[in-house]
Amino acid sequence: MKQACPKLVSYKKGGIMPWPKGEYPASYKNQPKYLREKATEIANGVLAESNDEGIAIATGLKKAREYFKDHPEEKRKAKK
């Protein structure tokens, strides 16, 4: 049986619990804090829809980078 990531816990209905506030996927560890937080927020939304951890992690990081590219003022605020 395939084991879930230690940061994720299965719900009773078989779903996967998102990363709680302040925690993030291990693959985000080298990202700046502002990017990591936004990517985790997005990944949690994707995870709720797709139930696929790999897709959620990749999509979260990609969309967070796009977000800050399109909203540079948010990047400045987040760094403070």
Biopython code that builds the backbone (N, CA, C, O; Angstrom):
import numpy as np
from Bio.PDB.StructureBuilder import StructureBuilder

atoms = [
    (1, "MET", "N", (0.836, -1.184, 0.000)),
    (1, "MET", "CA", (0.000, 0.000, 0.000)),
    (1, "MET", "C", (0.883, 1.250, 0.000)),
    (1, "MET", "O", (1.856, 1.320, 0.751)),
    (2, "LYS", "N", (0.554, 2.222, -0.825)),
    (2, "LYS", "CA", (1.316, 3.455, -0.940)),
    (2, "LYS", "C", (1.063, 4.319, 0.291)),
    (2, "LYS", "O", (-0.083, 4.518, 0.694)),
    (3, "GLN", "N", (2.135, 4.828, 0.882)),
    (3, "GLN", "CA", (2.025, 5.627, 2.083)),
    (3, "GLN", "C", (1.989, 7.108, 1.715)),
    (3, "GLN", "O", (2.722, 7.554, 0.832)),
    (4, "ALA", "N", (1.129, 7.868, 2.400)),
    (4, "ALA", "CA", (1.000, 9.297, 2.143)),
    (4, "ALA", "C", (2.187, 10.043, 2.731)),
    (4, "ALA", "O", (2.877, 9.542, 3.619)),
    (5, "CYS", "N", (2.409, 11.232, 2.228)),
    (5, "CYS", "CA", (3.445, 12.112, 2.758)),
    (5, "CYS", "C", (3.189, 12.333, 4.242)),
    (5, "CYS", "O", (2.029, 12.452, 4.635)),
    (6, "PRO", "N", (4.220, 12.393, 5.087)),
    (6, "PRO", "CA", (4.000, 12.569, 6.516)),
    (6, "PRO", "C", (3.256, 13.852, 6.872)),
    (6, "PRO", "O", (2.613, 13.917, 7.919)),
    (7, "LYS", "N", (3.332, 14.867, 6.025)),
    (7, "LYS", "CA", (2.626, 16.120, 6.288)),
    (7, "LYS", "C", (1.131, 16.009, 5.996)),
    (7, "LYS", "O", (0.355, 16.877, 6.397)),
    (8, "LEU", "N", (0.730, 14.963, 5.312)),
    (8, "LEU", "CA", (-0.666, 14.799, 4.931)),
    (8, "LEU", "C", (-1.288, 13.652, 5.705)),
    (8, "LEU", "O", (-0.642, 12.636, 5.962)),
    (9, "VAL", "N", (-2.535, 13.822, 6.067)),
    (9, "VAL", "CA", (-3.252, 12.791, 6.803)),
    (9, "VAL", "C", (-4.543, 12.513, 6.057)),
    (9, "VAL", "O", (-5.211, 13.443, 5.607)),
    (10, "SER", "N", (-4.899, 11.254, 5.922)),
    (10, "SER", "CA", (-6.130, 10.920, 5.214)),
    (10, "SER", "C", (-7.353, 11.261, 6.046)),
    (10, "SER", "O", (-7.379, 11.012, 7.252)),
    (11, "TYR", "N", (-8.346, 11.818, 5.417)),
    (11, "TYR", "CA", (-9.640, 12.029, 6.049)),
    (11, "TYR", "C", (-10.353, 10.695, 6.130)),
    (11, "TYR", "O", (-9.951, 9.729, 5.482)),
    (12, "LYS", "N", (-11.420, 10.641, 6.931)),
    (12, "LYS", "CA", (-12.202, 9.411, 7.045)),
    (12, "LYS", "C", (-12.785, 9.009, 5.700)),
    (12, "LYS", "O", (-12.914, 7.818, 5.415)),
    (13, "LYS", "N", (-13.140, 9.982, 4.872)),
    (13, "LYS", "CA", (-13.762, 9.687, 3.580)),
    (13, "LYS", "C", (-12.722, 9.358, 2.514)),
    (13, "LYS", "O", (-13.072, 9.186, 1.347)),
    (14, "GLY", "N", (-11.458, 9.270, 2.894)),
    (14, "GLY", "CA", (-10.425, 8.902, 1.928)),
    (14, "GLY", "C", (-9.721, 10.069, 1.281)),
    (14, "GLY", "O", (-8.811, 9.868, 0.477)),
    (15, "GLY", "N", (-10.122, 11.296, 1.613)),
    (15, "GLY", "CA", (-9.468, 12.457, 1.043)),
    (15, "GLY", "C", (-8.141, 12.726, 1.728)),
    (15, "GLY", "O", (-7.774, 12.027, 2.673)),
    (16, "ILE", "N", (-7.431, 13.717, 1.264)),
    (16, "ILE", "CA", (-6.135, 14.062, 1.841)),
    (16, "ILE", "C", (-6.244, 15.436, 2.485)),
    (16, "ILE", "O", (-6.793, 16.370, 1.901)),
    (17, "MET", "N", (-5.713, 15.543, 3.694)),
    (17, "MET", "CA", (-5.761, 16.798, 4.421)),
    (17, "MET", "C", (-4.714, 17.754, 3.864)),
    (17, "MET", "O", (-3.586, 17.344, 3.593)),
    (18, "PRO", "N", (-5.069, 19.007, 3.694)),
    (18, "PRO", "CA", (-4.110, 19.989, 3.178)),
    (18, "PRO", "C", (-3.020, 20.299, 4.202)),
    (18, "PRO", "O", (-3.120, 19.910, 5.366)),
    (19, "TRP", "N", (-1.991, 20.997, 3.761)),
    (19, "TRP", "CA", (-0.915, 21.416, 4.644)),
    (19, "TRP", "C", (-1.444, 22.520, 5.537)),
    (19, "TRP", "O", (-1.974, 23.511, 5.036)),
    (20, "PRO", "N", (-1.312, 22.374, 6.858)),
    (20, "PRO", "CA", (-1.793, 23.422, 7.766)),
    (20, "PRO", "C", (-0.923, 24.675, 7.691)),
    (20, "PRO", "O", (0.188, 24.643, 7.164)),
    (21, "LYS", "N", (-1.438, 25.761, 8.218)),
    (21, "LYS", "CA", (-0.722, 27.046, 8.229)),
    (21, "LYS", "C", (0.663, 26.857, 8.835)),
    (21, "LYS", "O", (0.800, 26.276, 9.911)),
    (22, "GLY", "N", (1.682, 27.344, 8.147)),
    (22, "GLY", "CA", (3.044, 27.256, 8.634)),
    (22, "GLY", "C", (3.792, 26.003, 8.184)),
    (22, "GLY", "O", (5.007, 25.921, 8.359)),
    (23, "GLU", "N", (3.099, 25.039, 7.614)),
    (23, "GLU", "CA", (3.747, 23.841, 7.087)),
    (23, "GLU", "C", (3.627, 23.866, 5.569)),
    (23, "GLU", "O", (2.738, 24.511, 5.012)),
    (24, "TYR", "N", (4.528, 23.160, 4.916)),
    (24, "TYR", "CA", (4.551, 23.178, 3.456)),
    (24, "TYR", "C", (5.235, 21.920, 2.948)),
    (24, "TYR", "O", (5.934, 21.244, 3.703)),
    (25, "PRO", "N", (5.037, 21.599, 1.670)),
    (25, "PRO", "CA", (5.712, 20.437, 1.089)),
    (25, "PRO", "C", (7.229, 20.590, 1.164)),
    (25, "PRO", "O", (7.749, 21.699, 1.042)),
    (26, "ALA", "N", (7.921, 19.507, 1.359)),
    (26, "ALA", "CA", (9.386, 19.530, 1.469)),
    (26, "ALA", "C", (10.044, 20.143, 0.238)),
    (26, "ALA", "O", (11.102, 20.762, 0.351)),
    (27, "SER", "N", (9.448, 19.985, -0.911)),
    (27, "SER", "CA", (10.048, 20.526, -2.140)),
    (27, "SER", "C", (10.006, 22.054, -2.189)),
    (27, "SER", "O", (10.627, 22.653, -3.066)),
    (28, "TYR", "N", (9.294, 22.688, -1.275)),
    (28, "TYR", "CA", (9.235, 24.153, -1.223)),
    (28, "TYR", "C", (10.297, 24.737, -0.289)),
    (28, "TYR", "O", (10.386, 25.958, -0.165)),
    (29, "LYS", "N", (11.097, 23.910, 0.364)),
    (29, "LYS", "CA", (11.980, 24.389, 1.436)),
    (29, "LYS", "C", (12.991, 25.448, 1.000)),
    (29, "LYS", "O", (13.393, 26.272, 1.821)),
    (30, "ASN", "N", (13.406, 25.453, -0.244)),
    (30, "ASN", "CA", (14.399, 26.429, -0.705)),
    (30, "ASN", "C", (13.778, 27.665, -1.343)),
    (30, "ASN", "O", (14.492, 28.512, -1.879)),
    (31, "GLN", "N", (12.475, 27.773, -1.290)),
    (31, "GLN", "CA", (11.785, 28.925, -1.862)),
    (31, "GLN", "C", (11.704, 30.040, -0.814)),
    (31, "GLN", "O", (11.693, 29.757, 0.384)),
    (32, "PRO", "N", (11.646, 31.303, -1.253)),
    (32, "PRO", "CA", (11.460, 32.401, -0.293)),
    (32, "PRO", "C", (10.132, 32.212, 0.453)),
    (32, "PRO", "O", (9.184, 31.632, -0.076)),
    (33, "LYS", "N", (10.088, 32.710, 1.681)),
    (33, "LYS", "CA", (8.909, 32.501, 2.526)),
    (33, "LYS", "C", (7.622, 32.987, 1.857)),
    (33, "LYS", "O", (6.614, 32.282, 1.881)),
    (34, "TYR", "N", (7.643, 34.191, 1.258)),
    (34, "TYR", "CA", (6.431, 34.718, 0.638)),
    (34, "TYR", "C", (5.925, 33.799, -0.474)),
    (34, "TYR", "O", (4.719, 33.594, -0.611)),
    (35, "LEU", "N", (6.839, 33.250, -1.263)),
    (35, "LEU", "CA", (6.462, 32.362, -2.359)),
    (35, "LEU", "C", (5.968, 31.020, -1.817)),
    (35, "LEU", "O", (4.982, 30.468, -2.307)),
    (36, "ARG", "N", (6.648, 30.514, -0.824)),
    (36, "ARG", "CA", (6.283, 29.241, -0.203)),
    (36, "ARG", "C", (4.871, 29.301, 0.382)),
    (36, "ARG", "O", (4.093, 28.359, 0.233)),
    (37, "GLU", "N", (4.543, 30.418, 1.051)),
    (37, "GLU", "CA", (3.219, 30.553, 1.661)),
    (37, "GLU", "C", (2.114, 30.612, 0.598)),
    (37, "GLU", "O", (1.076, 29.966, 0.735)),
    (38, "LYS", "N", (2.349, 31.390, -0.454)),
    (38, "LYS", "CA", (1.351, 31.503, -1.534)),
    (38, "LYS", "C", (1.208, 30.176, -2.265)),
    (38, "LYS", "O", (0.093, 29.759, -2.580)),
    (39, "ALA", "N", (2.328, 29.508, -2.536)),
    (39, "ALA", "CA", (2.298, 28.226, -3.240)),
    (39, "ALA", "C", (1.553, 27.174, -2.416)),
    (39, "ALA", "O", (0.807, 26.368, -2.972)),
    (40, "THR", "N", (1.747, 27.177, -1.109)),
    (40, "THR", "CA", (1.053, 26.227, -0.242)),
    (40, "THR", "C", (-0.441, 26.504, -0.234)),
    (40, "THR", "O", (-1.246, 25.573, -0.262)),
    (41, "GLU", "N", (-0.815, 27.771, -0.197)),
    (41, "GLU", "CA", (-2.227, 28.153, -0.241)),
    (41, "GLU", "C", (-2.880, 27.633, -1.533)),
    (41, "GLU", "O", (-3.970, 27.063, -1.502)),
    (42, "ILE", "N", (-2.208, 27.837, -2.644)),
    (42, "ILE", "CA", (-2.728, 27.383, -3.935)),
    (42, "ILE", "C", (-2.749, 25.859, -3.993)),
    (42, "ILE", "O", (-3.723, 25.265, -4.455)),
    (43, "ALA", "N", (-1.673, 25.228, -3.522)),
    (43, "ALA", "CA", (-1.596, 23.762, -3.539)),
    (43, "ALA", "C", (-2.720, 23.132, -2.721)),
    (43, "ALA", "O", (-3.257, 22.094, -3.109)),
    (44, "ASN", "N", (-3.079, 23.739, -1.606)),
    (44, "ASN", "CA", (-4.175, 23.216, -0.796)),
    (44, "ASN", "C", (-5.498, 23.244, -1.569)),
    (44, "ASN", "O", (-6.304, 22.319, -1.468)),
    (45, "GLY", "N", (-5.709, 24.304, -2.332)),
    (45, "GLY", "CA", (-6.918, 24.384, -3.157)),
    (45, "GLY", "C", (-6.930, 23.332, -4.250)),
    (45, "GLY", "O", (-7.959, 22.704, -4.499)),
    (46, "VAL", "N", (-5.811, 23.140, -4.892)),
    (46, "VAL", "CA", (-5.705, 22.125, -5.946)),
    (46, "VAL", "C", (-5.871, 20.739, -5.351)),
    (46, "VAL", "O", (-6.523, 19.880, -5.945)),
    (47, "LEU", "N", (-5.291, 20.515, -4.192)),
    (47, "LEU", "CA", (-5.378, 19.214, -3.523)),
    (47, "LEU", "C", (-6.824, 18.870, -3.197)),
    (47, "LEU", "O", (-7.233, 17.716, -3.318)),
    (48, "ALA", "N", (-7.591, 19.860, -2.788)),
    (48, "ALA", "CA", (-9.002, 19.634, -2.464)),
    (48, "ALA", "C", (-9.788, 19.202, -3.706)),
    (48, "ALA", "O", (-10.731, 18.417, -3.605)),
    (49, "GLU", "N", (-9.400, 19.714, -4.865)),
    (49, "GLU", "CA", (-10.110, 19.384, -6.101)),
    (49, "GLU", "C", (-9.623, 18.089, -6.736)),
    (49, "GLU", "O", (-10.429, 17.285, -7.205)),
    (50, "SER", "N", (-8.296, 17.879, -6.755)),
    (50, "SER", "CA", (-7.753, 16.758, -7.529)),
    (50, "SER", "C", (-7.385, 15.539, -6.695)),
    (50, "SER", "O", (-7.330, 14.427, -7.220)),
    (51, "ASN", "N", (-7.129, 15.732, -5.392)),
    (51, "ASN", "CA", (-6.667, 14.642, -4.527)),
    (51, "ASN", "C", (-5.342, 14.051, -5.005)),
    (51, "ASN", "O", (-5.027, 12.911, -4.663)),
    (52, "ASP", "N", (-4.567, 14.788, -5.775)),
    (52, "ASP", "CA", (-3.280, 14.320, -6.263)),
    (52, "ASP", "C", (-2.195, 15.249, -5.728)),
    (52, "ASP", "O", (-2.073, 16.392, -6.167)),
    (53, "GLU", "N", (-1.417, 14.754, -4.790)),
    (53, "GLU", "CA", (-0.407, 15.554, -4.122)),
    (53, "GLU", "C", (0.634, 16.109, -5.093)),
    (53, "GLU", "O", (1.002, 17.279, -4.984)),
    (54, "GLY", "N", (1.110, 15.312, -6.026)),
    (54, "GLY", "CA", (2.126, 15.750, -6.979)),
    (54, "GLY", "C", (1.649, 16.899, -7.844)),
    (54, "GLY", "O", (2.368, 17.878, -8.045)),
    (55, "ILE", "N", (0.444, 16.775, -8.351)),
    (55, "ILE", "CA", (-0.130, 17.846, -9.176)),
    (55, "ILE", "C", (-0.324, 19.105, -8.338)),
    (55, "ILE", "O", (-0.051, 20.210, -8.807)),
    (56, "ALA", "N", (-0.792, 18.948, -7.107)),
    (56, "ALA", "CA", (-1.027, 20.095, -6.226)),
    (56, "ALA", "C", (0.270, 20.847, -5.945)),
    (56, "ALA", "O", (0.288, 22.077, -5.990)),
    (57, "ILE", "N", (1.345, 20.135, -5.658)),
    (57, "ILE", "CA", (2.630, 20.764, -5.346)),
    (57, "ILE", "C", (3.170, 21.521, -6.560)),
    (57, "ILE", "O", (3.578, 22.677, -6.443)),
    (58, "ALA", "N", (3.170, 20.883, -7.705)),
    (58, "ALA", "CA", (3.696, 21.515, -8.920)),
    (58, "ALA", "C", (2.854, 22.721, -9.335)),
    (58, "ALA", "O", (3.390, 23.773, -9.682)),
    (59, "THR", "N", (1.550, 22.561, -9.295)),
    (59, "THR", "CA", (0.652, 23.646, -9.691)),
    (59, "THR", "C", (0.762, 24.816, -8.729)),
    (59, "THR", "O", (0.764, 25.973, -9.151)),
    (60, "GLY", "N", (0.854, 24.521, -7.435)),
    (60, "GLY", "CA", (0.966, 25.585, -6.435)),
    (60, "GLY", "C", (2.175, 26.462, -6.676)),
    (60, "GLY", "O", (2.068, 27.688, -6.638)),
    (61, "LEU", "N", (3.313, 25.860, -6.920)),
    (61, "LEU", "CA", (4.534, 26.629, -7.139)),
    (61, "LEU", "C", (4.470, 27.421, -8.448)),
    (61, "LEU", "O", (4.860, 28.588, -8.494)),
    (62, "LYS", "N", (3.983, 26.787, -9.491)),
    (62, "LYS", "CA", (3.885, 27.467, -10.789)),
    (62, "LYS", "C", (2.943, 28.673, -10.709)),
    (62, "LYS", "O", (3.278, 29.763, -11.173)),
    (63, "LYS", "N", (1.780, 28.472, -10.124)),
    (63, "LYS", "CA", (0.790, 29.551, -10.033)),
    (63, "LYS", "C", (1.245, 30.660, -9.092)),
    (63, "LYS", "O", (0.948, 31.829, -9.335)),
    (64, "ALA", "N", (1.962, 30.317, -8.019)),
    (64, "ALA", "CA", (2.473, 31.339, -7.100)),
    (64, "ALA", "C", (3.498, 32.215, -7.806)),
    (64, "ALA", "O", (3.495, 33.434, -7.639)),
    (65, "ARG", "N", (4.378, 31.598, -8.596)),
    (65, "ARG", "CA", (5.363, 32.384, -9.353)),
    (65, "ARG", "C", (4.662, 33.318, -10.334)),
    (65, "ARG", "O", (5.048, 34.478, -10.474)),
    (66, "GLU", "N", (3.634, 32.814, -11.013)),
    (66, "GLU", "CA", (2.874, 33.643, -11.950)),
    (66, "GLU", "C", (2.192, 34.792, -11.211)),
    (66, "GLU", "O", (2.175, 35.927, -11.689)),
    (67, "TYR", "N", (1.633, 34.487, -10.044)),
    (67, "TYR", "CA", (0.939, 35.506, -9.254)),
    (67, "TYR", "C", (1.877, 36.665, -8.915)),
    (67, "TYR", "O", (1.527, 37.827, -9.121)),
    (68, "PHE", "N", (3.063, 36.351, -8.398)),
    (68, "PHE", "CA", (3.985, 37.407, -8.017)),
    (68, "PHE", "C", (4.599, 38.110, -9.217)),
    (68, "PHE", "O", (5.010, 39.265, -9.111)),
    (69, "LYS", "N", (4.668, 37.436, -10.349)),
    (69, "LYS", "CA", (5.137, 38.090, -11.568)),
    (69, "LYS", "C", (4.107, 39.129, -12.014)),
    (69, "LYS", "O", (4.466, 40.219, -12.460)),
    (70, "ASP", "N", (2.827, 38.779, -11.891)),
    (70, "ASP", "CA", (1.745, 39.675, -12.294)),
    (70, "ASP", "C", (1.421, 40.734, -11.242)),
    (70, "ASP", "O", (0.819, 41.758, -11.564)),
    (71, "HIS", "N", (1.814, 40.499, -9.987)),
    (71, "HIS", "CA", (1.516, 41.405, -8.876)),
    (71, "HIS", "C", (2.793, 41.738, -8.094)),
    (71, "HIS", "O", (2.923, 41.340, -6.937)),
    (72, "PRO", "N", (3.723, 42.453, -8.702)),
    (72, "PRO", "CA", (4.997, 42.734, -8.022)),
    (72, "PRO", "C", (4.819, 43.510, -6.712)),
    (72, "PRO", "O", (5.638, 43.385, -5.801)),
    (73, "GLU", "N", (3.761, 44.304, -6.619)),
    (73, "GLU", "CA", (3.521, 45.055, -5.381)),
    (73, "GLU", "C", (3.219, 44.116, -4.210)),
    (73, "GLU", "O", (3.568, 44.410, -3.067)),
    (74, "GLU", "N", (2.578, 43.002, -4.495)),
    (74, "GLU", "CA", (2.301, 42.003, -3.455)),
    (74, "GLU", "C", (3.590, 41.354, -2.979)),
    (74, "GLU", "O", (3.729, 41.030, -1.799)),
    (75, "LYS", "N", (4.514, 41.166, -3.877)),
    (75, "LYS", "CA", (5.811, 40.578, -3.532)),
    (75, "LYS", "C", (6.544, 41.500, -2.560)),
    (75, "LYS", "O", (7.129, 41.036, -1.582)),
    (76, "ARG", "N", (6.513, 42.802, -2.829)),
    (76, "ARG", "CA", (7.167, 43.772, -1.941)),
    (76, "ARG", "C", (6.524, 43.774, -0.567)),
    (76, "ARG", "O", (7.222, 43.816, 0.446)),
    (77, "LYS", "N", (5.180, 43.728, -0.523)),
    (77, "LYS", "CA", (4.457, 43.699, 0.763)),
    (77, "LYS", "C", (4.790, 42.441, 1.541)),
    (77, "LYS", "O", (5.008, 42.493, 2.751)),
    (78, "ALA", "N", (4.830, 41.320, 0.856)),
    (78, "ALA", "CA", (5.068, 40.031, 1.513)),
    (78, "ALA", "C", (6.467, 39.921, 2.086)),
    (78, "ALA", "O", (6.676, 39.209, 3.069)),
    (79, "LYS", "N", (7.423, 40.607, 1.497)),
    (79, "LYS", "CA", (8.798, 40.547, 1.970)),
    (79, "LYS", "C", (9.003, 41.322, 3.263)),
    (79, "LYS", "O", (9.973, 41.072, 3.979)),
    (80, "LYS", "N", (8.115, 42.253, 3.575)),
    (80, "LYS", "CA", (8.272, 43.107, 4.764)),
    (80, "LYS", "C", (7.982, 42.361, 6.038)),
    (80, "LYS", "O", (8.069, 42.935, 7.124)),
]
sb = StructureBuilder()
sb.init_structure("model")
sb.init_model(0)
sb.init_chain("A")
sb.init_seg("    ")
for serial, (resi, resn, name, xyz) in enumerate(atoms, 1):
    if name == "N":
        sb.init_residue(resn, " ", resi, " ")
    sb.init_atom(name, np.array(xyz, "f"), 0.0, 1.0, " ", f" {name:<3s}", serial, name[0])
structure = sb.get_structure()
